[in-house]
Amino acid sequence: MAIDRMKKISIACPRNAASRLCKTLHGLGTVELVDTLDAHGVADDVPLKHHESSTKDCDQQLAKITAILALIDEFVPEQKGFVEGLTPLPMLIEASELDHAVNSFNLDAVHAEANELEEAYKRTLRREAEIRSLVETLLPFEALPFQVTDLTRPKRVRLIYGSVPTPALGSLSANSELGSLAVWETVLFGTASRKDAPSLPPKAARKGHTYLVVACLVADEDTVRRNLGDCGFEEITLPDVHGKVRDRIRELSADLSASEERVAATRARVEELAKYRRSLQTLKAYWDSIRRRSVAAGLCADSRWVHVVTGFTRAADLPKLEQALQHAHPEASLLVEDPAPGEAVPVSITLPPLIRPIRMLIDLFGFPAYDDFDPSPFIIWPFLLFFGICFGDVGYGLMLTALGAYIAYKARAYDSVYNFAKLLLYAGVFTTVCGALLGSWFGDLYAPQYLGEGNPILKLKEKTMLLDPLQEPVVMLVIALFIGVLNQMFGIALKMHGSIKKRDWAGALFDGLLWMVALPGLVLLIAAFMAPLPAIVPKIGAILFLGGAIGLVLTQGREESGIAGRAITGVVSIYGILGSYGCAAFIGDTLSYCRLLALGLTTGIVAMCVNMVADIVRSIPVVGVVLFVVVLVFGHVFNFAISLLGAFVHSMRLILVEMFGRFYSGGTKPFRPMGFDSPEYQMKVLTPKTRG
């Protein structure tokens, strides 16, 4: 239950065994490789250089697999279950499944077929787009009663098609020059050409315009066009279509239907490919791991004859590594060292199942330094307490417990989701207990006006409730602030624990113990100011605060070089601008725990409002009882969701912001051993129950 002890290893083997050694380490999955040249600080005159490693083959295979999966996902999207819909989950792969995919699956053949289908699909889509665009262009002229070629075929006569505002028709007739050079005829839509549907309105007709075909000699074309323009005539350029426009649209519609049939056929063939999805995903996992292995191999170093590998492994895994080397690489030499002080060591944390769910908060904040300590066992119980107070309701607690148990059961194969579900389950238990102590059962659903006099919930509530926050909010506020003070002191105690672990005795005494003397004194002084307390209380407070403050002034600037710098830093540190902590930060962080009261009241008051609304609709005749139940169910589910989110976020904040700042600094690189497993894929370990 702590940060795992790590060993720095260096392995030397003949250069021609480099690839085989890398495969062995990859198969073990217990070693994280680091840059050999950086780790050993090799001088320029030492004939070592990075091992040459290429990912070209892996990238080619991954490109093929990605292309096939993309095509399959486009036509047959992958269906996800309830848990997978909540969060991304790694794909679990059995060793036999991986072996079958690597050795039996014909990736090249499937890729060729997928490539052919994709090309055909793209060609069909392009053709469909062209057809739709052309149909869209022709539709305004669909009802023209003549063939378009009739207007362009005559050599000596020019036929001009267009429209003129209907009131301007008289000006055409009055234009003598136009009348002497041209003749025109009105074009009626939808009567001559659309015999199958003569009542349909003309699609190209503009309201208030009359459509005309004007005929003139080619020699008079310019004069006629000028006179037409003077009368408001607007020429329309017809599309280049042989025959009637409508006939062309029918042809294009037939082509479009044929394209859609080709798309359907392509879809059917792609759906056939979908049966390979699992094998393709397994192959992708395999080539991803091989690619990572190739990248890691580039961190190793070669001389003319020797290959050198450097990395870290857990001390507990060292015997397994030694055994594998003796068996598969008797020619290799293994050097095992303890990490040097200050060396960047990847951190691995092993936790017992009871504590493991809180690992999520550590992952969010960042891993502790290798020479520090794991805070998980110390923060899980405060977190659950904060959560239980914020969410405190027996009904919601039972709902959360059931939800956590269900998710844990469904996601038992996935560690991260399983542990998160267990955290919800724990939080549900704490919520139930806090709800019973604070007298909240779906708000006040126990009240006689809802469930009748002497109902069982009312009896349970009366037996278990210790404090009603609505009736005694000041008492609840004092409790919340008291919890805040205790948690701040706990954080300082953990800082002392970390300093002692590092044998930093001065840090433990001056940056920890002195604050644990001064701050309680400050609390007593503030309490005496806010409430009437015995006279001895402020005296004790003053003694503690002054004693601790003097010690802090004398020690907080100990790392400064000059006397003035030490004195200024020591004085200012009491406030909190400089030094390890400060009174201002302590007061601000403690007041932040008022949210325990605020969130707890919010959950209960919203639940009570739901009950009141349900009681109002219950008076409606006939359907009142049904509406009463519906409002209760939906209202409490809504309150459960938003209060759950609020309780989780604010409890997490009280840990990560108001507590971690006292003692914890994360950000260390986690231990990532080279192997098949990754955040996306994991090798499934068969238990006796699941083994065939």
Protein Blocks (a to p, Z undefined) as FASTA:
>chain_A
ZZdddddddddddfklmmmmmmmmmmnopaccddfklmnopafklccddddddfklmmmm
mmmmmmmmmmmmmmmccdddfklmmpccdddddfklmmmmmmmmcfklmmmmmmmmmmmm
mmmmmmmmmmmmmmmmmmmmmmpcbdfklmmmpmkbccddddddfklmmmmmmmmklmmm
pccddddehklmmmmlmmbccfkbcghiacddddddfklmmmmmmmmmmnopacdddddd
ehjfklmmmmmmmmmmmmmmmmmmmmmmmmmmmmmmmmmmmmmmmmmmmmmmmmmmmmpc
cdfkbccddddddfklmmmmmmmmmmmmmmbccddddddehiacdddddddfklmmmmmm
mmmnopcdfklccfklmmmmmmmmmmmmmmocfklmmmmmmmmmmmmmmmmmpmklmmmm
mmmmmmmmmmmmmmmmnopaehjlmpmklnoghiaklmmmmmmpmbdfklmmmlmmmmmm
mmmmmmmmmmmmmmmmmmmmnopaklmmmmmmmmmmmmmmmmmmmmmmmpccdfklmmmm
mmmmmmmmmmmmmmmmmmpmblmlmmmmmmmmmnomgcjbdfklmmmmmmmmmmmmmmmm
mmmmmmmmmmmmmmmmmmpghjlmmmmmmmmmmmmmmmmmmmmmmmmmmmmmmmmmmmmm
mmpcghiacdddddfbdfkbccddddfklgZZ
